[in-house]
Amino acid sequence: MLSNIDNASKATVTTLVNIAMVMGVVGVLYGLKLIKDKSNDRENVKMSQILLSLGGGAGLIIIWFVITMIVETAGGSSSDIGRQQSF
């Protein structure tokens, strides 16, 4: 029963990290779309919307990158993200 909880927690953390990465990419792409709309003289696009989309997307990608690098620096692989260590 405890091994199922371990597998579920690992899957949950991995899923959340992957969702953060995908949402980050979508946020950056949306920011780039807003830049294109702004260059076509669309009136209701503000610079704050563009910067928020690009910054938020980049922040979510950075979360994914930092978690992956911490795990790999500690000697694990990307499949070890979310797994509990047993000593």
Gaussian input, Z-matrix of N, CA and C with variables (Angstrom, degrees):
# hf/3-21g

backbone

0 1
 N
 C     1     B1
 C     2     B2     1     A1
 N     3     B3     2     A2     1     D1
 C     4     B4     3     A3     2     D2
 C     5     B5     4     A4     3     D3
 N     6     B6     5     A5     4     D4
 C     7     B7     6     A6     5     D5
 C     8     B8     7     A7     6     D6
 N     9     B9     8     A8     7     D7
 C    10    B10     9     A9     8     D8
 C    11    B11    10    A10     9     D9
 N    12    B12    11    A11    10    D10
 C    13    B13    12    A12    11    D11
 C    14    B14    13    A13    12    D12
 N    15    B15    14    A14    13    D13
 C    16    B16    15    A15    14    D14
 C    17    B17    16    A16    15    D15
 N    18    B18    17    A17    16    D16
 C    19    B19    18    A18    17    D17
 C    20    B20    19    A19    18    D18
 N    21    B21    20    A20    19    D19
 C    22    B22    21    A21    20    D20
 C    23    B23    22    A22    21    D21
 N    24    B24    23    A23    22    D22
 C    25    B25    24    A24    23    D23
 C    26    B26    25    A25    24    D24
 N    27    B27    26    A26    25    D25
 C    28    B28    27    A27    26    D26
 C    29    B29    28    A28    27    D27
 N    30    B30    29    A29    28    D28
 C    31    B31    30    A30    29    D29
 C    32    B32    31    A31    30    D30
 N    33    B33    32    A32    31    D31
 C    34    B34    33    A33    32    D32
 C    35    B35    34    A34    33    D33
 N    36    B36    35    A35    34    D34
 C    37    B37    36    A36    35    D35
 C    38    B38    37    A37    36    D36
 N    39    B39    38    A38    37    D37
 C    40    B40    39    A39    38    D38
 C    41    B41    40    A40    39    D39
 N    42    B42    41    A41    40    D40
 C    43    B43    42    A42    41    D41
 C    44    B44    43    A43    42    D42
 N    45    B45    44    A44    43    D43
 C    46    B46    45    A45    44    D44
 C    47    B47    46    A46    45    D45
 N    48    B48    47    A47    46    D46
 C    49    B49    48    A48    47    D47
 C    50    B50    49    A49    48    D48
 N    51    B51    50    A50    49    D49
 C    52    B52    51    A51    50    D50
 C    53    B53    52    A52    51    D51
 N    54    B54    53    A53    52    D52
 C    55    B55    54    A54    53    D53
 C    56    B56    55    A55    54    D54
 N    57    B57    56    A56    55    D55
 C    58    B58    57    A57    56    D56
 C    59    B59    58    A58    57    D57
 N    60    B60    59    A59    58    D58
 C    61    B61    60    A60    59    D59
 C    62    B62    61    A61    60    D60
 N    63    B63    62    A62    61    D61
 C    64    B64    63    A63    62    D62
 C    65    B65    64    A64    63    D63
 N    66    B66    65    A65    64    D64
 C    67    B67    66    A66    65    D65
 C    68    B68    67    A67    66    D66
 N    69    B69    68    A68    67    D67
 C    70    B70    69    A69    68    D68
 C    71    B71    70    A70    69    D69
 N    72    B72    71    A71    70    D70
 C    73    B73    72    A72    71    D71
 C    74    B74    73    A73    72    D72
 N    75    B75    74    A74    73    D73
 C    76    B76    75    A75    74    D74
 C    77    B77    76    A76    75    D75
 N    78    B78    77    A77    76    D76
 C    79    B79    78    A78    77    D77
 C    80    B80    79    A79    78    D78
 N    81    B81    80    A80    79    D79
 C    82    B82    81    A81    80    D80
 C    83    B83    82    A82    81    D81
 N    84    B84    83    A83    82    D82
 C    85    B85    84    A84    83    D83
 C    86    B86    85    A85    84    D84
 N    87    B87    86    A86    85    D85
 C    88    B88    87    A87    86    D86
 C    89    B89    88    A88    87    D87
 N    90    B90    89    A89    88    D88
 C    91    B91    90    A90    89    D89
 C    92    B92    91    A91    90    D90
 N    93    B93    92    A92    91    D91
 C    94    B94    93    A93    92    D92
 C    95    B95    94    A94    93    D93
 N    96    B96    95    A95    94    D94
 C    97    B97    96    A96    95    D95
 C    98    B98    97    A97    96    D96
 N    99    B99    98    A98    97    D97
 C   100   B100    99    A99    98    D98
 C   101   B101   100   A100    99    D99
 N   102   B102   101   A101   100   D100
 C   103   B103   102   A102   101   D101
 C   104   B104   103   A103   102   D102
 N   105   B105   104   A104   103   D103
 C   106   B106   105   A105   104   D104
 C   107   B107   106   A106   105   D105
 N   108   B108   107   A107   106   D106
 C   109   B109   108   A108   107   D107
 C   110   B110   109   A109   108   D108
 N   111   B111   110   A110   109   D109
 C   112   B112   111   A111   110   D110
 C   113   B113   112   A112   111   D111
 N   114   B114   113   A113   112   D112
 C   115   B115   114   A114   113   D113
 C   116   B116   115   A115   114   D114
 N   117   B117   116   A116   115   D115
 C   118   B118   117   A117   116   D116
 C   119   B119   118   A118   117   D117
 N   120   B120   119   A119   118   D118
 C   121   B121   120   A120   119   D119
 C   122   B122   121   A121   120   D120
 N   123   B123   122   A122   121   D121
 C   124   B124   123   A123   122   D122
 C   125   B125   124   A124   123   D123
 N   126   B126   125   A125   124   D124
 C   127   B127   126   A126   125   D125
 C   128   B128   127   A127   126   D126
 N   129   B129   128   A128   127   D127
 C   130   B130   129   A129   128   D128
 C   131   B131   130   A130   129   D129
 N   132   B132   131   A131   130   D130
 C   133   B133   132   A132   131   D131
 C   134   B134   133   A133   132   D132
 N   135   B135   134   A134   133   D133
 C   136   B136   135   A135   134   D134
 C   137   B137   136   A136   135   D135
 N   138   B138   137   A137   136   D136
 C   139   B139   138   A138   137   D137
 C   140   B140   139   A139   138   D138
 N   141   B141   140   A140   139   D139
 C   142   B142   141   A141   140   D140
 C   143   B143   142   A142   141   D141
 N   144   B144   143   A143   142   D142
 C   145   B145   144   A144   143   D143
 C   146   B146   145   A145   144   D144
 N   147   B147   146   A146   145   D145
 C   148   B148   147   A147   146   D146
 C   149   B149   148   A148   147   D147
 N   150   B150   149   A149   148   D148
 C   151   B151   150   A150   149   D149
 C   152   B152   151   A151   150   D150
 N   153   B153   152   A152   151   D151
 C   154   B154   153   A153   152   D152
 C   155   B155   154   A154   153   D153
 N   156   B156   155   A155   154   D154
 C   157   B157   156   A156   155   D155
 C   158   B158   157   A157   156   D156
 N   159   B159   158   A158   157   D157
 C   160   B160   159   A159   158   D158
 C   161   B161   160   A160   159   D159
 N   162   B162   161   A161   160   D160
 C   163   B163   162   A162   161   D161
 C   164   B164   163   A163   162   D162
 N   165   B165   164   A164   163   D163
 C   166   B166   165   A165   164   D164
 C   167   B167   166   A166   165   D165
 N   168   B168   167   A167   166   D166
 C   169   B169   168   A168   167   D167
 C   170   B170   169   A169   168   D168
 N   171   B171   170   A170   169   D169
 C   172   B172   171   A171   170   D170
 C   173   B173   172   A172   171   D171
 N   174   B174   173   A173   172   D172
 C   175   B175   174   A174   173   D173
 C   176   B176   175   A175   174   D174
 N   177   B177   176   A176   175   D175
 C   178   B178   177   A177   176   D176
 C   179   B179   178   A178   177   D177
 N   180   B180   179   A179   178   D178
 C   181   B181   180   A180   179   D179
 C   182   B182   181   A181   180   D180
 N   183   B183   182   A182   181   D181
 C   184   B184   183   A183   182   D182
 C   185   B185   184   A184   183   D183
 N   186   B186   185   A185   184   D184
 C   187   B187   186   A186   185   D185
 C   188   B188   187   A187   186   D186
 N   189   B189   188   A188   187   D187
 C   190   B190   189   A189   188   D188
 C   191   B191   190   A190   189   D189
 N   192   B192   191   A191   190   D190
 C   193   B193   192   A192   191   D191
 C   194   B194   193   A193   192   D192
 N   195   B195   194   A194   193   D193
 C   196   B196   195   A195   194   D194
 C   197   B197   196   A196   195   D195
 N   198   B198   197   A197   196   D196
 C   199   B199   198   A198   197   D197
 C   200   B200   199   A199   198   D198
 N   201   B201   200   A200   199   D199
 C   202   B202   201   A201   200   D200
 C   203   B203   202   A202   201   D201
 N   204   B204   203   A203   202   D202
 C   205   B205   204   A204   203   D203
 C   206   B206   205   A205   204   D204
 N   207   B207   206   A206   205   D205
 C   208   B208   207   A207   206   D206
 C   209   B209   208   A208   207   D207
 N   210   B210   209   A209   208   D208
 C   211   B211   210   A210   209   D209
 C   212   B212   211   A211   210   D210
 N   213   B213   212   A212   211   D211
 C   214   B214   213   A213   212   D212
 C   215   B215   214   A214   213   D213
 N   216   B216   215   A215   214   D214
 C   217   B217   216   A216   215   D215
 C   218   B218   217   A217   216   D216
 N   219   B219   218   A218   217   D217
 C   220   B220   219   A219   218   D218
 C   221   B221   220   A220   219   D219
 N   222   B222   221   A221   220   D220
 C   223   B223   222   A222   221   D221
 C   224   B224   223   A223   222   D222
 N   225   B225   224   A224   223   D223
 C   226   B226   225   A225   224   D224
 C   227   B227   226   A226   225   D225
 N   228   B228   227   A227   226   D226
 C   229   B229   228   A228   227   D227
 C   230   B230   229   A229   228   D228
 N   231   B231   230   A230   229   D229
 C   232   B232   231   A231   230   D230
 C   233   B233   232   A232   231   D231
 N   234   B234   233   A233   232   D232
 C   235   B235   234   A234   233   D233
 C   236   B236   235   A235   234   D234
 N   237   B237   236   A236   235   D235
 C   238   B238   237   A237   236   D236
 C   239   B239   238   A238   237   D237
 N   240   B240   239   A239   238   D238
 C   241   B241   240   A240   239   D239
 C   242   B242   241   A241   240   D240
 N   243   B243   242   A242   241   D241
 C   244   B244   243   A243   242   D242
 C   245   B245   244   A244   243   D243
 N   246   B246   245   A245   244   D244
 C   247   B247   246   A246   245   D245
 C   248   B248   247   A247   246   D246
 N   249   B249   248   A248   247   D247
 C   250   B250   249   A249   248   D248
 C   251   B251   250   A250   249   D249
 N   252   B252   251   A251   250   D250
 C   253   B253   252   A252   251   D251
 C   254   B254   253   A253   252   D252
 N   255   B255   254   A254   253   D253
 C   256   B256   255   A255   254   D254
 C   257   B257   256   A256   255   D255
 N   258   B258   257   A257   256   D256
 C   259   B259   258   A258   257   D257
 C   260   B260   259   A259   258   D258

   B1=1.4477
   B2=1.5271
   B3=1.3267
   B4=1.4593
   B5=1.5286
   B6=1.3114
   B7=1.4624
   B8=1.5246
   B9=1.3206
   B10=1.4612
   B11=1.5168
   B12=1.3320
   B13=1.4711
   B14=1.5252
   B15=1.3210
   B16=1.4697
   B17=1.5243
   B18=1.3081
   B19=1.4605
   B20=1.5254
   B21=1.3275
   B22=1.4676
   B23=1.5180
   B24=1.3399
   B25=1.4706
   B26=1.5218
   B27=1.3228
   B28=1.4591
   B29=1.5216
   B30=1.3125
   B31=1.4656
   B32=1.5250
   B33=1.3330
   B34=1.4640
   B35=1.5197
   B36=1.3314
   B37=1.4621
   B38=1.5235
   B39=1.3270
   B40=1.4597
   B41=1.5209
   B42=1.3213
   B43=1.4617
   B44=1.5209
   B45=1.3289
   B46=1.4639
   B47=1.5306
   B48=1.3256
   B49=1.4582
   B50=1.5230
   B51=1.3168
   B52=1.4608
   B53=1.5271
   B54=1.3283
   B55=1.4628
   B56=1.5229
   B57=1.3352
   B58=1.4646
   B59=1.5220
   B60=1.3289
   B61=1.4563
   B62=1.5258
   B63=1.3241
   B64=1.4651
   B65=1.5283
   B66=1.3301
   B67=1.4637
   B68=1.5180
   B69=1.3251
   B70=1.4596
   B71=1.5088
   B72=1.3207
   B73=1.4701
   B74=1.5259
   B75=1.3339
   B76=1.4638
   B77=1.5336
   B78=1.3327
   B79=1.4596
   B80=1.5177
   B81=1.3237
   B82=1.4668
   B83=1.5303
   B84=1.3259
   B85=1.4646
   B86=1.5312
   B87=1.3346
   B88=1.4606
   B89=1.5332
   B90=1.3157
   B91=1.4653
   B92=1.5211
   B93=1.3333
   B94=1.4616
   B95=1.5255
   B96=1.3344
   B97=1.4680
   B98=1.5269
   B99=1.3298
   B100=1.4622
   B101=1.5280
   B102=1.3367
   B103=1.4686
   B104=1.5198
   B105=1.3366
   B106=1.4636
   B107=1.5257
   B108=1.3410
   B109=1.4621
   B110=1.5284
   B111=1.3187
   B112=1.4624
   B113=1.5239
   B114=1.3397
   B115=1.4664
   B116=1.5208
   B117=1.3311
   B118=1.4691
   B119=1.5199
   B120=1.3129
   B121=1.4734
   B122=1.5272
   B123=1.3131
   B124=1.4598
   B125=1.5156
   B126=1.2953
   B127=1.4678
   B128=1.5245
   B129=1.3207
   B130=1.4616
   B131=1.5273
   B132=1.3292
   B133=1.4626
   B134=1.5231
   B135=1.3188
   B136=1.4695
   B137=1.5166
   B138=1.3095
   B139=1.4669
   B140=1.5293
   B141=1.3205
   B142=1.4641
   B143=1.5262
   B144=1.3250
   B145=1.4602
   B146=1.5237
   B147=1.3155
   B148=1.4655
   B149=1.5257
   B150=1.3271
   B151=1.4622
   B152=1.5262
   B153=1.3182
   B154=1.4561
   B155=1.5296
   B156=1.3199
   B157=1.4667
   B158=1.5210
   B159=1.3242
   B160=1.4609
   B161=1.5241
   B162=1.3277
   B163=1.4661
   B164=1.5145
   B165=1.3302
   B166=1.4602
   B167=1.5210
   B168=1.3238
   B169=1.4602
   B170=1.5121
   B171=1.3296
   B172=1.4681
   B173=1.5285
   B174=1.3216
   B175=1.4617
   B176=1.5209
   B177=1.3299
   B178=1.4639
   B179=1.5245
   B180=1.3253
   B181=1.4636
   B182=1.5201
   B183=1.3214
   B184=1.4669
   B185=1.5266
   B186=1.3431
   B187=1.4727
   B188=1.5214
   B189=1.3260
   B190=1.4638
   B191=1.5231
   B192=1.3400
   B193=1.4582
   B194=1.5231
   B195=1.3230
   B196=1.4628
   B197=1.5283
   B198=1.3214
   B199=1.4636
   B200=1.5199
   B201=1.3333
   B202=1.4627
   B203=1.5244
   B204=1.3288
   B205=1.4563
   B206=1.5234
   B207=1.3305
   B208=1.4641
   B209=1.5195
   B210=1.3193
   B211=1.4666
   B212=1.5206
   B213=1.3354
   B214=1.4607
   B215=1.5301
   B216=1.3193
   B217=1.4581
   B218=1.5237
   B219=1.3177
   B220=1.4634
   B221=1.5265
   B222=1.3222
   B223=1.4536
   B224=1.5057
   B225=1.3066
   B226=1.4559
   B227=1.5095
   B228=1.2913
   B229=1.4580
   B230=1.5224
   B231=1.3138
   B232=1.4588
   B233=1.5314
   B234=1.3229
   B235=1.4676
   B236=1.5330
   B237=1.3387
   B238=1.4611
   B239=1.5265
   B240=1.3086
   B241=1.4547
   B242=1.5297
   B243=1.3126
   B244=1.4580
   B245=1.5056
   B246=1.3226
   B247=1.4582
   B248=1.5168
   B249=1.3208
   B250=1.4543
   B251=1.5102
   B252=1.3244
   B253=1.4576
   B254=1.5226
   B255=1.2982
   B256=1.4643
   B257=1.5364
   B258=1.2977
   B259=1.4628
   B260=1.5001
   A1=110.50
   A2=116.69
   A3=118.82
   A4=112.24
   A5=117.77
   A6=119.31
   A7=110.46
   A8=117.29
   A9=119.99
   A10=111.38
   A11=117.11
   A12=121.13
   A13=109.50
   A14=116.60
   A15=120.62
   A16=110.83
   A17=117.13
   A18=120.72
   A19=111.64
   A20=117.04
   A21=120.87
   A22=111.22
   A23=117.52
   A24=119.73
   A25=110.66
   A26=117.21
   A27=120.32
   A28=110.59
   A29=116.81
   A30=120.86
   A31=111.41
   A32=117.19
   A33=121.05
   A34=111.15
   A35=117.50
   A36=120.88
   A37=110.46
   A38=117.29
   A39=120.66
   A40=110.70
   A41=116.57
   A42=120.58
   A43=111.07
   A44=117.80
   A45=120.54
   A46=111.86
   A47=116.87
   A48=120.46
   A49=110.28
   A50=116.86
   A51=119.86
   A52=111.98
   A53=117.64
   A54=121.03
   A55=110.20
   A56=117.43
   A57=120.63
   A58=110.67
   A59=117.09
   A60=119.89
   A61=111.44
   A62=117.35
   A63=120.56
   A64=110.66
   A65=117.26
   A66=120.09
   A67=111.08
   A68=117.26
   A69=120.56
   A70=112.25
   A71=116.65
   A72=120.48
   A73=110.21
   A74=117.08
   A75=120.54
   A76=110.46
   A77=117.45
   A78=121.06
   A79=112.46
   A80=116.81
   A81=120.20
   A82=110.12
   A83=117.02
   A84=119.88
   A85=111.46
   A86=116.83
   A87=120.38
   A88=110.60
   A89=117.05
   A90=120.12
   A91=111.40
   A92=116.93
   A93=120.16
   A94=111.33
   A95=117.24
   A96=120.73
   A97=110.16
   A98=116.43
   A99=119.46
   A100=111.18
   A101=116.66
   A102=119.44
   A103=109.72
   A104=116.90
   A105=120.69
   A106=110.63
   A107=116.60
   A108=120.13
   A109=111.30
   A110=116.71
   A111=120.80
   A112=110.55
   A113=116.34
   A114=118.96
   A115=111.68
   A116=117.11
   A117=120.72
   A118=111.73
   A119=116.70
   A120=124.53
   A121=113.60
   A122=116.34
   A123=118.97
   A124=107.47
   A125=116.93
   A126=122.13
   A127=114.06
   A128=118.40
   A129=119.43
   A130=114.04
   A131=119.09
   A132=121.50
   A133=108.46
   A134=115.97
   A135=120.58
   A136=109.51
   A137=116.24
   A138=121.13
   A139=111.41
   A140=116.49
   A141=118.80
   A142=111.10
   A143=117.27
   A144=120.38
   A145=110.80
   A146=116.66
   A147=121.20
   A148=110.10
   A149=116.35
   A150=120.01
   A151=111.98
   A152=117.21
   A153=120.48
   A154=110.77
   A155=117.15
   A156=120.23
   A157=111.40
   A158=116.45
   A159=119.53
   A160=111.69
   A161=117.38
   A162=121.04
   A163=112.92
   A164=116.85
   A165=120.24
   A166=112.21
   A167=115.63
   A168=119.40
   A169=112.16
   A170=115.51
   A171=119.31
   A172=110.97
   A173=117.10
   A174=120.45
   A175=112.41
   A176=116.88
   A177=119.67
   A178=111.71
   A179=116.92
   A180=119.82
   A181=110.02
   A182=116.91
   A183=120.79
   A184=110.56
   A185=117.35
   A186=119.98
   A187=109.95
   A188=117.24
   A189=121.41
   A190=110.58
   A191=116.93
   A192=121.25
   A193=111.60
   A194=117.63
   A195=121.60
   A196=110.83
   A197=117.68
   A198=119.78
   A199=110.81
   A200=116.93
   A201=120.32
   A202=111.12
   A203=118.52
   A204=121.27
   A205=111.84
   A206=118.16
   A207=120.50
   A208=110.27
   A209=116.73
   A210=119.99
   A211=110.75
   A212=117.22
   A213=119.80
   A214=111.78
   A215=118.47
   A216=121.24
   A217=110.94
   A218=116.63
   A219=120.59
   A220=112.06
   A221=117.75
   A222=120.45
   A223=114.41
   A224=117.77
   A225=120.39
   A226=111.14
   A227=115.37
   A228=121.28
   A229=108.19
   A230=116.20
   A231=118.42
   A232=111.74
   A233=117.80
   A234=119.82
   A235=111.84
   A236=117.78
   A237=121.57
   A238=113.18
   A239=118.99
   A240=121.81
   A241=108.65
   A242=116.61
   A243=122.29
   A244=114.86
   A245=118.24
   A246=120.26
   A247=109.61
   A248=116.00
   A249=120.90
   A250=109.12
   A251=115.82
   A252=120.98
   A253=110.25
   A254=116.16
   A255=120.23
   A256=107.82
   A257=115.53
   A258=120.65
   A259=111.22
   D1=-39.90
   D2=-180.00
   D3=-69.14
   D4=-30.07
   D5=178.06
   D6=-66.98
   D7=-32.01
   D8=176.53
   D9=-67.19
   D10=-37.19
   D11=177.28
   D12=-66.84
   D13=-39.89
   D14=177.17
   D15=-61.99
   D16=-45.76
   D17=178.83
   D18=-65.36
   D19=-38.47
   D20=178.98
   D21=-66.63
   D22=-40.83
   D23=179.44
   D24=-67.99
   D25=-39.14
   D26=177.26
   D27=-63.24
   D28=-44.55
   D29=179.85
   D30=-64.88
   D31=-37.31
   D32=179.53
   D33=-65.20
   D34=-47.71
   D35=-179.39
   D36=-64.79
   D37=-42.81
   D38=178.70
   D39=-61.91
   D40=-42.16
   D41=179.25
   D42=-64.39
   D43=-42.92
   D44=179.61
   D45=-64.19
   D46=-39.48
   D47=178.18
   D48=-65.73
   D49=-42.47
   D50=179.08
   D51=-67.68
   D52=-36.87
   D53=176.29
   D54=-64.14
   D55=-40.54
   D56=177.74
   D57=-61.35
   D58=-41.37
   D59=179.81
   D60=-66.32
   D61=-44.28
   D62=-179.64
   D63=-65.82
   D64=-42.61
   D65=178.10
   D66=-64.67
   D67=-34.33
   D68=176.42
   D69=-64.10
   D70=-44.15
   D71=178.13
   D72=-64.03
   D73=-42.29
   D74=178.47
   D75=-63.35
   D76=-40.27
   D77=178.24
   D78=-62.69
   D79=-42.14
   D80=178.37
   D81=-66.42
   D82=-42.86
   D83=178.59
   D84=-63.03
   D85=-38.34
   D86=176.79
   D87=-65.57
   D88=-39.58
   D89=176.46
   D90=-62.49
   D91=-39.77
   D92=177.17
   D93=-66.44
   D94=-35.56
   D95=175.65
   D96=-64.64
   D97=-39.65
   D98=178.16
   D99=-65.30
   D100=-36.31
   D101=176.71
   D102=-62.95
   D103=-42.43
   D104=178.15
   D105=-62.22
   D106=-43.50
   D107=178.67
   D108=-63.51
   D109=-38.59
   D110=179.31
   D111=-65.51
   D112=-37.18
   D113=179.94
   D114=-71.33
   D115=-20.33
   D116=176.44
   D117=-91.81
   D118=19.52
   D119=176.23
   D120=60.20
   D121=39.10
   D122=172.73
   D123=-76.19
   D124=131.30
   D125=-169.81
   D126=-72.69
   D127=-36.98
   D128=-168.94
   D129=-92.97
   D130=14.37
   D131=176.46
   D132=-95.79
   D133=122.68
   D134=-178.92
   D135=-106.79
   D136=154.94
   D137=179.32
   D138=-63.34
   D139=-31.90
   D140=179.56
   D141=-65.05
   D142=-35.92
   D143=176.83
   D144=-64.84
   D145=-41.38
   D146=-179.86
   D147=-65.16
   D148=-48.77
   D149=-177.97
   D150=-65.39
   D151=-36.95
   D152=179.03
   D153=-66.79
   D154=-41.47
   D155=178.90
   D156=-65.84
   D157=-46.57
   D158=-179.98
   D159=-67.10
   D160=-43.35
   D161=-179.57
   D162=-67.42
   D163=-42.79
   D164=178.54
   D165=-65.36
   D166=-42.05
   D167=177.81
   D168=-63.78
   D169=-43.74
   D170=178.49
   D171=-64.90
   D172=-36.94
   D173=178.07
   D174=-63.22
   D175=-40.80
   D176=178.48
   D177=-68.56
   D178=-36.21
   D179=176.29
   D180=-66.52
   D181=-37.59
   D182=178.93
   D183=-65.24
   D184=-37.81
   D185=176.67
   D186=-58.95
   D187=-46.45
   D188=178.04
   D189=-60.35
   D190=-45.26
   D191=-177.70
   D192=-64.14
   D193=-44.49
   D194=-177.86
   D195=-64.92
   D196=-45.06
   D197=179.92
   D198=-62.48
   D199=-43.38
   D200=179.40
   D201=-64.26
   D202=-43.16
   D203=-178.67
   D204=-68.08
   D205=-36.94
   D206=178.66
   D207=-63.58
   D208=-44.20
   D209=-179.65
   D210=-65.78
   D211=-43.53
   D212=-178.17
   D213=-71.75
   D214=-31.88
   D215=176.88
   D216=-68.46
   D217=-33.34
   D218=179.35
   D219=-76.72
   D220=2.87
   D221=175.90
   D222=100.50
   D223=5.55
   D224=179.44
   D225=-97.23
   D226=-174.59
   D227=174.38
   D228=-117.91
   D229=173.76
   D230=-178.16
   D231=-65.63
   D232=-19.96
   D233=177.10
   D234=-77.51
   D235=-9.91
   D236=179.07
   D237=-85.46
   D238=-3.69
   D239=-177.23
   D240=-64.34
   D241=125.73
   D242=178.88
   D243=89.92
   D244=-9.29
   D245=-177.81
   D246=-84.41
   D247=139.28
   D248=177.34
   D249=-79.45
   D250=140.63
   D251=-179.90
   D252=-88.27
   D253=141.35
   D254=174.29
   D255=-117.23
   D256=128.98
   D257=-176.61
   D258=-105.48

